[in-house]
């Protein structure tokens, strides 16, 4: 059997065994199905995967991209094929299970909780259900589940449309940011580890009465990674993220702002477990010491009360807020958070690491240590713009390799642009 055919046969067997094990093991849930299989069989009305799962040649083609199904079946004598409906079935489960184990597809089993559940104590394969479950994203992380849940929560399309004007809802698979691509401080890394433990042990924290956990305030200058980190946590924890900028929910009809705040927090609780990320949190400072309209003040009080009443432990909502202007926040806002996490401008070592990360996928021959020494005061976002400019300038010369002089020129242009901007606002 050719390697491609062997690989295809293993994939067919994976799907059939997964379907069979899922169909007859009530203990298993949709969270035990690999995302690619679960997404294919997802039923929006049921918001899940109905039993029994049937497997057809079309299913195999759509999940794995395999077209030569009948050719592959010649090497799978334990698979029956019904011409009517093109349905595939295991004729003898035990033979199929033994054949699959003999192929030693350990990486497939370790990424498939349903298979790991069956093979955990089978012929010393060294796989565990717990490990596979930990590696597999849950149903609530799928874009299909999120869309179905929103449709369920709204009585009509207009209500759904109005709700989605207030927030951006992203599934982990929609998020491009990931923690591996970020340069974080030791404090930030430690807080992420603590948050992971809080998510893992929610039941224990509830049992001991620790509810005030999982409200983090990110503070720091623009471009230092506050939003990127919030989104990367969606990816890291396999949680959907509900993003809202407070300016988005401020209605021209003052009385609507409080209602919009309530809607956003209610939505987060109903999409649980999830992340609720509130940007521009310094919005609350605009009214606490002013004589503005009373409705705005009521909206701020509504926001602070909503923050008080949401809980990672009780509601499964990790609340993240960010501000570029922490000095504008008073004590009433600060005390709502159990942790304030600083996002400072990167020092020289961090700037070098950031440049190394950005350039890791680009053909380049550069000295990032020198570049780091020339970019004091630059944020991570600034450094990305510098590299972007160097790449585009190189493409103008039909080059895809970046040289030191490309980046030095880009740094010089960026510094000049910043100087011009500062002069313009000081006039």
C-alpha positions as a printed NumPy array, in Angstrom:
array([[  0.   ,   0.   ,   0.   ],
       [  1.361,   3.466,  -0.923],
       [  1.941,   5.89 ,   1.943],
       [ -0.891,   8.155,   0.778],
       [ -3.262,   5.198,   0.531],
       [ -2.205,   3.93 ,   3.96 ],
       [ -2.801,   7.381,   5.418],
       [ -6.217,   7.537,   3.75 ],
       [ -7.16 ,   4.072,   5.036],
       [ -6.196,   5.085,   8.567],
       [ -8.381,   8.205,   8.306],
       [-11.372,   6.155,   7.11 ],
       [-10.867,   3.771,  10.028],
       [-10.529,   6.684,  12.455],
       [-13.904,   8.098,  11.429],
       [-15.691,   4.736,  11.537],
       [-14.226,   3.757,  14.911],
       [-14.94 ,   7.209,  16.37 ],
       [-18.561,   7.069,  15.185],
       [-19.035,   3.531,  16.537],
       [-17.499,   4.308,  19.937],
       [-19.456,   7.575,  20.26 ],
       [-22.734,   5.888,  19.264],
       [-22.511,   3.182,  21.902],
       [-20.855,   5.053,  24.786],
       [-23.387,   7.362,  26.464],
       [-20.683,   8.689,  28.776],
       [-19.023,  10.43 ,  25.835],
       [-20.217,  13.875,  24.73 ],
       [-19.567,  16.167,  21.789],
       [-16.462,  17.389,  23.631],
       [-14.98 ,  13.922,  23.009],
       [-15.179,  14.287,  19.235],
       [-12.277,  15.914,  17.345],
       [-13.251,  19.343,  16.057],
       [-13.128,  18.377,  12.359],
       [-15.543,  15.466,  12.942],
       [-17.781,  17.355,  15.37 ],
       [-18.098,  20.386,  13.087],
       [-19.125,  18.174,  10.15 ],
       [-21.904,  16.406,  12.089],
       [-23.028,  19.425,  14.123],
       [-26.8  ,  19.91 ,  14.233],
       [-27.746,  23.593,  14.763],
       [-31.22 ,  22.807,  16.122],
       [-29.855,  20.392,  18.711],
       [-26.737,  22.522,  19.264],
       [-24.781,  19.302,  19.275],
       [-24.123,  16.023,  17.478],
       [-27.044,  13.636,  17.441],
       [-26.633,   9.909,  17.925],
       [-26.263,   7.754,  15.961],
       [-23.583,   9.108,  13.639],
       [-23.748,   7.535,  10.191],
       [-20.715,   7.558,   7.898],
       [-20.997,   7.925,   4.128],
       [-18.42 ,   8.287,   1.368],
       [-19.43 ,  11.954,   1.172],
       [-18.659,  12.427,   4.891],
       [-15.179,  10.968,   4.408],
       [-14.564,  13.219,   1.422],
       [-15.686,  16.384,   3.231],
       [-13.832,  15.696,   6.496],
       [-10.55 ,  14.368,   5.088],
       [-10.608,  15.417,   1.433],
       [-10.414,  11.779,   0.258],
       [-11.974,  10.95 ,  -3.107],
       [-10.767,   7.393,  -3.821],
       [-12.932,   5.759,  -1.168],
       [-13.529,   2.445,  -2.939],
       [ -9.812,   2.016,  -3.62 ],
       [ -9.043,   2.558,   0.06 ],
       [-11.688,   0.037,   1.141],
       [ -9.78 ,  -2.778,  -0.608],
       [ -7.302,  -2.64 ,   2.24 ],
       [-10.022,  -2.499,   4.908],
       [-11.755,  -5.911,   4.838],
       [-13.638,  -5.05 ,   8.038],
       [-15.542,  -2.209,   6.31 ],
       [-18.775,  -2.817,   4.441],
       [-19.975,  -0.48 ,   1.712],
       [-23.647,  -0.092,   0.84 ],
       [-24.114,   1.223,  -2.677],
       [-27.512,   2.68 ,  -1.754],
       [-26.649,   5.842,   0.15 ],
       [-22.907,   5.124,  -0.101],
       [-22.869,   4.228,   3.587],
       [-19.792,   2.735,   5.268],
       [-20.066,   0.376,   8.249],
       [-17.7  ,  -1.677,  10.379],
       [-18.551,  -5.35 ,   9.871],
       [-16.464,  -6.609,  12.818],
       [-15.566,  -3.92 ,  15.337],
       [-12.894,  -5.966,  17.141],
       [-11.01 ,  -6.654,  13.9  ],
       [-11.145,  -2.968,  12.974],
       [ -9.917,  -1.925,  16.423],
       [ -6.991,  -4.362,  16.281],
       [ -6.011,  -3.318,  12.727],
       [ -6.079,   0.358,  13.72 ],
       [ -3.946,  -0.251,  16.827],
       [ -1.379,  -2.162,  14.752],
       [ -0.886,   0.913,  12.559],
       [  0.327,   2.777,  15.679],
       [ -1.377,   6.102,  14.804],
       [ -0.594,   7.427,  18.298],
       [ -0.824,  11.106,  17.397],
       [ -4.321,  10.573,  15.975],
       [ -5.459,   8.73 ,  19.108],
       [ -3.936,  11.356,  21.413],
       [ -5.935,  14.02 ,  19.594],
       [ -9.193,  12.041,  19.615],
       [-10.781,  11.565,  23.087],
       [-13.316,   9.013,  21.824],
       [-10.523,   6.777,  20.499],
       [ -8.339,   7.422,  23.571],
       [-11.263,   6.38 ,  25.801],
       [-11.348,   3.005,  24.047],
       [ -7.591,   2.474,  23.618],
       [ -6.484,   3.686,  27.055],
       [ -6.076,   0.132,  28.331],
       [ -5.535,  -1.551,  24.965],
       [ -2.229,  -3.322,  24.22 ],
       [ -0.079,  -0.82 ,  26.132],
       [ -0.367,   1.921,  23.519],
       [  0.538,   4.512,  26.129],
       [ -2.415,   6.813,  25.468],
       [ -4.743,   8.325,  28.046],
       [ -8.248,   9.678,  27.793],
       [ -7.386,  12.589,  30.108],
       [ -4.516,  13.739,  27.878],
       [ -6.634,  13.531,  24.714],
       [ -9.498,  15.381,  26.388],
       [ -7.099,  18.12 ,  27.486],
       [ -5.784,  18.56 ,  23.935],
       [ -9.217,  18.663,  22.302],
       [-11.134,  21.943,  22.007],
       [-14.653,  21.72 ,  23.502],
       [-17.897,  22.117,  21.565],
       [-18.393,  25.638,  22.933],
       [-15.239,  26.74 ,  21.083],
       [-16.695,  25.933,  17.643],
       [-17.943,  28.743,  15.432],
       [-20.998,  26.599,  14.573],
       [-21.997,  26.258,  18.258],
       [-21.601,  30.003,  18.861],
       [-23.746,  30.916,  15.837],
       [-26.439,  28.417,  16.862],
       [-26.457,  29.761,  20.414],
       [-26.878,  33.361,  19.2  ],
       [-29.786,  32.325,  16.954],
       [-31.37 ,  30.581,  19.923],
       [-31.002,  33.641,  22.151],
       [-32.611,  36.028,  19.668],
       [-36.268,  35.927,  18.723],
       [-35.686,  37.24 ,  15.196],
       [-32.969,  38.36 ,  12.787],
       [-33.382,  42.012,  13.742],
       [-32.657,  41.254,  17.397],
       [-29.579,  39.239,  16.42 ],
       [-28.409,  42.038,  14.13 ],
       [-28.843,  44.659,  16.869],
       [-26.977,  42.483,  19.372],
       [-24.043,  41.929,  17.02 ],
       [-23.719,  45.696,  16.521],
       [-22.712,  45.936,  20.173],
       [-19.987,  43.258,  20.206],
       [-17.565,  41.247,  18.118],
       [-17.856,  37.544,  18.853],
       [-14.949,  35.37 ,  17.79 ],
       [-14.449,  31.641,  18.054],
       [-10.906,  30.507,  18.97 ],
       [-10.484,  29.307,  15.372],
       [-11.14 ,  32.898,  14.173],
       [ -8.33 ,  34.337,  16.295],
       [ -4.969,  34.887,  14.594],
       [ -3.108,  35.879,  17.775],
       [ -1.468,  33.134,  19.827],
       [  0.634,  33.187,  22.981],
       [  3.601,  31.567,  21.227],
       [  3.84 ,  34.627,  18.993],
       [  3.852,  37.125,  21.879],
       [  6.715,  38.258,  24.078],
       [  5.304,  38.408,  27.609],
       [  6.722,  39.494,  30.952],
       [  7.174,  36.972,  33.771],
       [  4.254,  38.59 ,  35.639],
       [  1.988,  38.191,  32.616],
       [  2.987,  34.537,  32.148],
       [  2.354,  33.777,  35.817],
       [ -1.092,  35.391,  35.741],
       [ -2.014,  33.352,  32.64 ],
       [ -0.989,  30.158,  34.456],
       [ -3.111,  31.145,  37.473],
       [ -6.097,  31.884,  35.248],
       [ -5.707,  28.486,  33.586],
       [ -5.792,  26.81 ,  36.996],
       [ -8.879,  28.812,  37.976],
       [-10.664,  27.64 ,  34.801],
       [ -9.598,  24.061,  35.457],
       [-10.717,  24.068,  39.092],
       [-13.904,  26.159,  38.986],
       [-15.865,  23.556,  40.962],
       [-13.28 ,  23.524,  43.75 ],
       [-13.196,  27.341,  43.947],
       [-16.983,  27.385,  44.149],
       [-16.849,  24.76 ,  46.899],
       [-14.457,  26.849,  49.025],
       [-16.363,  30.065,  48.308],
       [-13.75 ,  31.952,  46.273],
       [-15.831,  33.756,  43.668],
       [-13.833,  36.961,  43.156],
       [-11.395,  35.44 ,  40.671],
       [-10.972,  36.003,  36.961],
       [-11.335,  39.792,  36.545],
       [ -8.161,  41.237,  35.057],
       [ -7.423,  44.844,  34.127],
       [ -4.736,  45.322,  31.473],
       [ -3.017,  48.705,  31.666],
       [ -0.312,  50.19 ,  29.476],
       [  0.465,  52.407,  26.489],
       [ -1.077,  51.708,  23.067],
       [  0.541,  48.902,  21.075],
       [  1.936,  46.982,  24.055],
       [ -0.125,  43.838,  23.462],
       [ -3.217,  44.239,  25.619],
       [ -5.727,  43.357,  22.882],
       [ -3.417,  40.75 ,  21.308],
       [ -3.043,  38.998,  24.665],
       [ -6.792,  38.974,  25.306],
       [ -7.389,  37.388,  21.902],
       [ -4.494,  34.967,  22.335],
       [ -6.078,  33.761,  25.576],
       [ -9.188,  32.866,  23.588],
       [ -6.985,  30.635,  21.466],
       [ -4.984,  29.284,  24.417],
       [ -7.985,  28.409,  26.602],
       [-10.258,  27.387,  23.669],
       [-12.87 ,  29.948,  24.741],
       [-14.985,  32.192,  22.51 ],
       [-14.249,  35.866,  23.061],
       [-16.875,  38.613,  23.229],
       [-15.152,  41.91 ,  22.436],
       [-16.743,  45.244,  23.225],
       [-15.5  ,  48.805,  23.134],
       [-17.481,  50.915,  25.54 ],
       [-17.79 ,  53.618,  22.89 ],
       [-19.701,  51.077,  20.769],
       [-22.481,  50.653,  23.293],
       [-22.929,  54.327,  24.103],
       [-26.239,  55.171,  22.485],
       [-27.349,  58.548,  21.217],
       [-30.451,  57.754,  23.237],
       [-28.964,  58.038,  26.712],
       [-31.366,  55.624,  28.326],
       [-30.31 ,  52.87 ,  25.915],
       [-26.689,  52.783,  27.086],
       [-27.526,  51.055,  30.378],
       [-29.683,  48.539,  28.499],
       [-26.827,  47.855,  26.072],
       [-24.443,  47.179,  28.96 ],
       [-26.922,  44.721,  30.474],
       [-27.318,  42.996,  27.09 ],
       [-23.565,  42.534,  26.683],
       [-23.058,  41.008,  30.13 ],
       [-26.155,  38.819,  29.747],
       [-24.849,  37.573,  26.385],
       [-21.478,  36.67 ,  27.917],
       [-23.158,  34.616,  30.638],
       [-25.276,  32.783,  28.061],
       [-22.236,  32.004,  25.881],
       [-20.37 ,  30.663,  28.91 ],
       [-17.669,  29.541,  29.169],
       [-16.18 ,  32.52 ,  27.377],
       [-13.998,  35.61 ,  27.65 ],
       [-15.599,  39.048,  27.883],
       [-13.063,  41.65 ,  26.776],
       [-13.883,  45.316,  27.395],
       [-11.581,  47.797,  25.69 ],
       [-11.487,  51.543,  26.459],
       [-12.392,  50.87 ,  30.074],
       [-11.33 ,  54.412,  30.976],
       [-14.732,  55.419,  29.523],
       [-16.01 ,  55.069,  33.093],
       [-13.803,  57.955,  34.196],
       [-15.514,  60.413,  31.894],
       [-18.526,  60.753,  34.115],
       [-17.521,  60.055,  37.675],
       [-16.212,  63.562,  38.348],
       [-18.264,  65.482,  35.839],
       [-21.665,  67.131,  35.837],
       [-22.835,  65.384,  32.685],
       [-26.304,  64.055,  32.063],
       [-27.599,  61.807,  34.834],
       [-28.384,  59.015,  32.368],
       [-24.691,  58.679,  31.545],
       [-23.83 ,  58.45 ,  35.209],
       [-26.46 ,  55.77 ,  35.613],
       [-24.862,  53.911,  32.679],
       [-21.478,  53.973,  34.405],
       [-23.034,  52.687,  37.617],
       [-24.727,  49.955,  35.576],
       [-21.337,  48.962,  34.15 ],
       [-19.609,  48.844,  37.521],
       [-22.498,  46.86 ,  39.025],
       [-22.354,  44.405,  36.103],
       [-18.622,  43.932,  36.654],
       [-19.324,  43.277,  40.337],
       [-21.941,  40.649,  39.586],
       [-20.121,  38.578,  36.955],
       [-17.829,  35.76 ,  38.037],
       [-15.493,  33.287,  36.383],
       [-16.251,  30.764,  39.096],
       [-20.036,  31.164,  39.098],
       [-20.783,  32.135,  35.493],
       [-17.788,  30.818,  33.558],
       [-16.921,  34.283,  32.222],
       [-13.309,  35.465,  32.282],
       [-13.545,  39.269,  32.359],
       [-10.675,  41.202,  30.794],
       [-10.64 ,  44.98 ,  30.549],
       [ -8.018,  47.246,  29.014],
       [ -7.103,  50.899,  29.228],
       [ -4.386,  53.122,  27.812],
       [ -5.125,  55.723,  30.496],
       [ -5.106,  54.088,  33.948],
       [ -4.587,  57.476,  35.605],
       [ -8.172,  58.359,  34.653],
       [ -9.655,  55.497,  36.664],
       [-10.72 ,  56.119,  40.225],
       [-10.791,  53.658,  43.117],
       [-14.384,  52.606,  42.388],
       [-13.231,  51.206,  39.036],
       [ -9.883,  49.739,  40.192],
       [-11.339,  47.762,  43.083],
       [-13.613,  45.77 ,  40.75 ],
       [-10.603,  43.786,  39.504],
       [ -8.717,  41.126,  41.41 ],
       [ -5.559,  41.724,  39.36 ],
       [ -4.114,  44.718,  37.512],
       [ -1.645,  43.517,  34.894],
       [  0.898,  45.977,  33.532],
       [  1.809,  46.06 ,  29.823],
       [  4.86 ,  48.344,  29.754],
       [  6.781,  49.47 ,  26.698],
       [  9.31 ,  46.695,  25.98 ],
       [ 12.923,  47.075,  27.12 ],
       [ 15.854,  46.358,  24.761],
       [ 15.83 ,  42.578,  25.404],
       [ 12.094,  42.358,  24.812],
       [ 12.383,  44.479,  21.66 ],
       [ 15.024,  42.082,  20.331],
       [ 12.804,  39.077,  21.116],
       [  9.79 ,  40.744,  19.488],
       [ 11.801,  41.448,  16.33 ],
       [ 13.069,  37.854,  16.309],
       [  9.481,  36.57 ,  16.519],
       [  8.202,  38.863,  13.761],
       [ 11.136,  38.02 ,  11.463],
       [ 11.033,  34.264,  12.147],
       [  8.864,  33.647,   9.065],
       [ 10.728,  36.079,   6.82 ],
       [ 13.963,  35.379,   4.975],
       [ 16.335,  37.85 ,   6.571],
       [ 19.953,  38.557,   7.472],
       [ 19.741,  41.171,  10.2  ],
       [ 21.184,  42.113,  13.57 ],
       [ 18.15 ,  42.447,  15.848],
       [ 20.365,  43.44 ,  18.775],
       [ 21.409,  46.61 ,  16.927],
       [ 17.817,  47.297,  15.89 ],
       [ 16.641,  46.881,  19.49 ],
       [ 19.18 ,  49.446,  20.665],
       [ 17.889,  51.964,  18.095],
       [ 14.202,  51.598,  18.935],
       [ 13.924,  52.741,  22.544],
       [ 10.36 ,  53.798,  23.312],
       [  8.892,  51.653,  20.523],
       [  5.931,  49.414,  21.31 ],
       [  5.512,  45.914,  19.92 ],
       [  2.991,  47.331,  17.461],
       [  5.538,  49.95 ,  16.353],
       [  8.138,  47.255,  15.699],
       [  5.681,  45.306,  13.585],
       [  5.039,  48.448,  11.516],
       [  8.803,  48.888,  11.041],
       [  9.139,  45.333,   9.703],
       [  6.051,  45.77 ,   7.54 ],
       [  7.54 ,  48.851,   5.903],
       [ 10.859,  47.074,   5.282],
       [  9.08 ,  44.108,   3.674],
       [  7.027,  46.332,   1.364],
       [ 10.086,  48.357,   0.355],
       [ 11.923,  45.13 ,  -0.476],
       [  8.974,  43.9  ,  -2.572],
       [  9.184,  47.133,  -4.582],
       [ 12.665,  45.904,  -5.553],
       [ 11.279,  42.406,  -6.289],
       [ 13.006,  40.984,  -3.2  ],
       [ 11.608,  38.68 ,  -0.515],
       [ 14.72 ,  38.747,   1.636],
       [ 15.2  ,  41.506,   4.204],
       [ 18.578,  43.1  ,   4.874],
       [ 19.814,  45.171,   7.781],
       [ 19.798,  48.357,   5.702],
       [ 16.083,  47.76 ,   4.902],
       [ 15.215,  47.8  ,   8.576],
       [ 17.56 ,  50.664,   9.453],
       [ 15.904,  52.773,   6.764],
       [ 12.467,  51.759,   8.063],
       [ 13.414,  52.712,  11.638],
       [ 14.662,  56.099,  10.412],
       [ 11.414,  56.742,   8.492],
       [  9.269,  55.682,  11.44 ],
       [ 11.184,  57.902,  13.883],
       [ 10.855,  60.865,  11.526],
       [  7.11 ,  60.268,  11.184],
       [  6.686,  60.161,  14.969],
       [  8.679,  63.382,  15.351],
       [  6.554,  65.121,  12.723],
       [  3.384,  63.973,  14.497],
       [  4.579,  65.233,  17.876],
       [  5.496,  68.607,  16.409],
       [  2.068,  68.904,  14.781],
       [  0.135,  68.295,  17.993],
       [  2.334,  70.693,  19.988],
       [  1.573,  73.597,  17.634]])
